[in-house]
Amino acid sequence: MYNDTIDVSNKIITSEDLLEIFEKINAEFIRISELSKEEEIKNANIESENQIWAFKRPDMNIKCTFNFYDSTTITVDTYEAFLNLYNTRLTEIKDMWFRCHIYYSKGVGYQTNSISNSIQMYIYENKMNITTNISSSDNTLNDVYELIKSKVLNAPERYDDVIKKKGSITNKIGFSIGIIPAIIVFALLAIVPFIRTLYGSTYILFPILVLISAFLVGTTLFTGKINSLYSAIEPDKKYAGYDNVNNKSIYKDDINSFTAKSEILIGKNVNNLQIRKEILDMNEKYSKLIPTELMILVAVSIVMVVIGKLF
């Protein structure tokens, strides 16, 4: 018998990954049940001392305890019942405890050995503990074990570029959204003679005012959607000291705690991968707009200088 606890930290484990593992376990149990029936038929007319068994009288069970947000707890002991709850109430699952066990005998005649294999998965929104107890003399659940390790090993990292580059992504989007309104506002100010004269006196005043305004106002007023998306996936804050100049406490992302945990896409985390994709799509969209917006800024700046000099 060998035991293993599979570490799942700084990973994103999807509900599809989990379902693939559950289905693999159920498929193995079905396979063993069918093989056992075939062996019973083959050994029916053979003397006991000559019978060959790979799976003699297997005792297999799957059980799962679901805890839901509404404080209800349901335990099921058939795969069909489990699958129904998992598929229909995935967004309501707070945590779940899935376990499976198989016990059987194998060998020739009276020389049979008892085999016991089990897997337990404690699944929460921010962590997953996996414990396996698999017989070293048998490879029945090895494929399941290897699938679990593969899913964990190849899962995307939780602390990815979407999180690492939050500041630059948010600023870029805010700047891109804010620059056109800023151009319009400062262009309209040219109706004021004094400001029109200032525009004409220097080539850089108008673009500088627009760029500063686009950044400050854009990142302050026009980043509500991106900040809302980030609120579902960003790290918690931790106290990082006190700012004596501004008389306020300082908080920063708790990266250590963030990477020590994972995102399991059940319950409120179900859409987290889609949220990441939406953030990346927004970043790509507005990044492509910035060069065009800057060209517009250059063109309007030239117009403002001309107007300032001529009028």
C-alpha positions in Angstrom: 0.0 0.0 0.0 1.3 3.5 -0.8 -0.3 6.7 0.3 -0.1 10.1 -1.4 -1.4 13.5 -0.8 -1.4 15.6 -4.0 -0.6 19.3 -3.5 -3.0 21.6 -5.3 -1.8 25.2 -4.9 -1.7 28.2 -7.2 -3.8 26.3 -9.7 -7.1 26.8 -11.5 -9.0 23.5 -11.6 -12.1 23.7 -13.8 -15.4 21.9 -13.2 -14.7 20.0 -16.4 -11.4 18.7 -15.1 -13.1 17.5 -12.0 -15.9 15.8 -14.0 -13.3 14.0 -16.1 -11.8 12.6 -13.0 -15.1 11.5 -11.6 -16.1 9.9 -14.9 -12.8 8.0 -15.1 -13.4 6.6 -11.6 -16.9 5.5 -12.6 -15.7 4.0 -15.8 -13.1 2.0 -13.9 -15.7 0.6 -11.5 -17.9 -0.4 -14.5 -15.0 -2.1 -16.1 -14.1 -4.0 -13.0 -17.7 -5.1 -12.5 -17.9 -6.4 -16.0 -14.6 -8.3 -15.7 -15.7 -9.8 -12.4 -18.9 -11.2 -14.0 -16.9 -12.7 -16.9 -14.6 -14.4 -14.4 -17.5 -15.8 -12.5 -18.7 -17.4 -15.7 -15.3 -18.7 -16.6 -14.7 -20.2 -13.1 -18.2 -21.6 -12.7 -17.1 -25.1 -13.8 -13.5 -25.1 -12.6 -12.4 -26.6 -9.3 -11.8 -23.9 -6.6 -8.0 -24.7 -6.4 -7.6 -24.0 -10.2 -9.7 -20.9 -10.4 -7.9 -17.7 -11.6 -9.3 -14.4 -10.3 -8.3 -10.8 -11.1 -11.4 -9.3 -9.5 -13.1 -11.7 -7.1 -16.3 -10.4 -5.5 -15.5 -6.7 -5.8 -17.0 -4.4 -3.3 -17.1 -0.9 -4.8 -18.7 2.3 -3.6 -18.8 6.0 -4.5 -20.0 8.5 -2.0 -20.1 12.3 -2.0 -21.2 14.9 0.5 -22.3 18.2 -0.9 -22.5 21.4 1.2 -24.5 24.2 -0.5 -24.7 27.9 0.0 -28.2 27.6 1.4 -26.7 25.6 4.4 -28.2 22.3 3.2 -26.1 19.2 3.1 -26.8 16.2 0.8 -24.9 12.9 0.7 -25.3 10.5 -2.2 -24.0 7.0 -2.7 -24.6 6.3 -6.4 -22.8 7.9 -9.3 -26.0 8.7 -11.1 -27.3 10.7 -8.0 -23.9 12.4 -7.7 -23.8 13.4 -11.4 -27.3 14.8 -11.2 -26.5 17.1 -8.3 -23.1 18.1 -9.7 -24.5 19.1 -13.1 -27.7 20.8 -11.9 -26.4 22.6 -8.8 -22.8 23.4 -9.6 -23.1 27.1 -9.0 -24.6 26.4 -5.5 -21.9 24.1 -4.2 -19.9 25.6 -1.4 -17.7 22.5 -0.9 -17.8 18.7 -1.5 -16.2 15.6 -0.2 -15.9 12.9 -2.8 -14.6 9.5 -1.9 -14.5 6.1 -3.6 -13.3 2.7 -2.4 -12.8 -0.7 -4.0 -12.1 -4.0 -2.2 -11.6 -7.4 -3.9 -9.4 -10.5 -4.0 -7.1 -11.6 -6.7 -4.9 -14.7 -7.3 -5.1 -18.4 -8.1 -7.1 -21.0 -6.2 -6.9 -20.6 -2.5 -3.8 -18.3 -2.9 -5.7 -15.0 -3.1 -4.7 -11.6 -1.8 -7.1 -8.9 -0.6 -6.7 -5.6 -2.4 -8.0 -2.3 -1.2 -7.8 1.0 -3.0 -9.4 4.4 -2.2 -9.3 8.0 -3.3 -10.7 11.0 -1.3 -11.1 14.5 -2.7 -11.9 17.4 -0.4 -13.0 20.1 -2.7 -13.4 23.7 -1.7 -13.6 27.0 -3.7 -10.0 28.0 -2.8 -8.3 24.6 -2.3 -8.5 20.9 -3.0 -7.0 18.2 -0.9 -6.5 14.8 -2.6 -5.6 11.7 -0.7 -4.9 8.3 -2.3 -4.5 4.9 -0.7 -3.6 2.5 -3.5 -2.2 -1.0 -3.2 1.4 -1.3 -4.4 0.7 -4.8 -5.7 -2.1 -3.7 -8.0 -2.6 -1.0 -10.7 -6.4 -0.9 -10.8 -6.7 2.8 -10.0 -3.3 3.8 -11.4 -4.9 5.4 -14.4 -7.2 7.5 -12.2 -4.2 8.5 -10.0 -2.2 9.5 -13.1 -5.1 11.5 -14.5 -5.5 13.4 -11.2 -1.8 14.2 -11.2 -1.9 15.3 -14.8 -4.9 17.6 -14.3 -3.2 19.2 -11.3 0.2 19.5 -13.0 -1.1 20.9 -16.2 -3.7 23.2 -14.7 -3.2 26.9 -15.4 -1.6 29.0 -12.7 -3.9 31.1 -10.5 -1.3 33.9 -10.2 -1.1 34.5 -14.0 -0.5 37.6 -16.1 -4.1 38.8 -15.6 -3.3 39.2 -11.9 0.3 40.2 -12.2 -0.4 42.9 -14.7 -3.6 44.2 -13.2 -2.2 47.8 -12.8 -1.0 48.1 -16.4 -4.2 46.5 -17.8 -6.5 48.7 -15.8 -4.5 51.9 -16.6 -4.3 51.1 -20.3 -8.1 50.4 -20.6 -8.9 53.6 -18.6 -6.5 55.7 -20.7 -8.0 54.4 -24.0 -11.5 55.0 -22.9 -10.7 58.4 -21.5 -8.6 59.9 -24.2 -11.4 60.8 -26.8 -13.6 62.5 -24.2 -10.5 64.4 -23.0 -9.7 65.5 -26.6 -13.3 66.7 -27.0 -13.4 68.6 -23.7 -10.1 70.4 -24.2 -10.9 71.1 -27.9 -14.2 72.8 -26.8 -12.2 74.9 -24.4 -10.6 76.6 -27.4 -13.7 78.8 -27.6 -12.2 80.7 -24.6 -9.9 83.3 -26.1 -7.3 83.0 -23.3 -7.0 79.3 -23.6 -7.0 79.5 -27.4 -4.1 81.8 -27.2 -2.3 79.4 -24.9 -2.8 76.6 -27.3 -1.3 78.7 -30.1 1.7 79.7 -28.0 3.1 76.2 -27.5 2.8 73.0 -29.4 2.8 70.7 -26.4 0.2 72.2 -24.1 -2.9 70.7 -25.7 -1.5 67.1 -26.0 -0.1 67.2 -22.4 -3.4 68.4 -21.0 -5.2 65.6 -22.9 -2.8 62.9 -21.9 -2.8 63.8 -18.2 -6.6 64.1 -18.2 -7.1 60.9 -20.1 -5.0 59.0 -17.6 -6.3 60.5 -14.4 -10.0 60.8 -15.4 -10.1 57.6 -17.5 -8.6 55.4 -14.8 -10.9 57.0 -12.1 -14.2 57.2 -13.9 -14.1 54.8 -16.8 -12.7 51.6 -15.2 -15.8 50.4 -13.3 -16.4 47.4 -15.5 -12.8 46.1 -15.4 -12.6 46.7 -11.6 -15.8 44.8 -11.2 -14.4 41.9 -13.2 -11.2 41.9 -11.1 -13.1 41.9 -7.8 -14.0 38.3 -8.4 -10.4 37.0 -9.0 -7.9 39.4 -7.4 -5.9 38.7 -4.2 -7.2 39.8 -0.8 -5.5 42.8 0.7 -3.2 42.7 3.8 -2.1 45.6 6.0 1.3 46.9 4.9 1.9 49.8 7.3 0.8 53.4 7.8 1.4 56.4 5.6 2.3 59.2 8.0 2.2 61.8 5.1 -1.3 61.1 4.0 -2.5 59.8 7.4 -3.9 56.5 6.2 -3.3 52.8 6.4 -1.6 51.1 3.5 -2.9 47.8 2.1 -1.4 45.6 -0.6 -2.2 42.4 -2.4 -1.5 39.3 -0.2 0.4 37.4 -2.9 1.7 34.7 -0.6 -1.7 33.7 0.6 -3.1 33.9 -2.9 -0.5 31.5 -4.4 -0.8 29.1 -1.5 -4.4 28.5 -2.5 -6.2 27.6 -5.7 -9.3 28.4 -7.6 -11.6 25.5 -7.9 -14.3 26.4 -10.4 -17.4 25.4 -8.4 -19.9 27.7 -6.6 -19.1 31.4 -7.0 -15.9 30.6 -9.0 -17.7 28.8 -11.9 -17.2 31.7 -14.3 -13.6 32.8 -13.2 -11.9 31.5 -16.4 -14.5 33.4 -18.5 -13.8 36.5 -16.4 -10.1 36.2 -17.1 -10.9 35.9 -20.8 -13.1 38.9 -20.8 -10.3 41.0 -19.1 -7.8 39.8 -21.8 -10.3 40.6 -24.6 -10.8 44.1 -23.2 -7.1 44.6 -22.9 -6.5 43.5 -26.5 -9.4 45.6 -27.8 -8.3 48.9 -26.1 -4.6 48.3 -26.8 -5.4 48.2 -30.5 -7.3 51.5 -30.2 -4.6 53.5 -28.5 -2.3 54.0 -31.7 -5.4 55.4 -33.6 -6.4 57.6 -30.7 -2.9 59.0 -30.4 -2.9 59.8 -34.1 -6.2 61.6 -33.6 -4.7 63.5 -30.7 -1.8 64.6 -32.9 -4.1 65.8 -35.6 -6.4 67.7 -33.2 -3.3 69.2 -31.5 -2.1 70.7 -34.8 -5.5 72.1 -35.4 -5.5 73.7 -31.9 -2.1 75.3 -32.5 -3.3 76.7 -35.9 -6.5 78.0 -34.4 -4.6 79.6 -31.5 -2.2 81.4 -33.8 -4.8 82.6 -36.4 -7.6 83.6 -34.1 
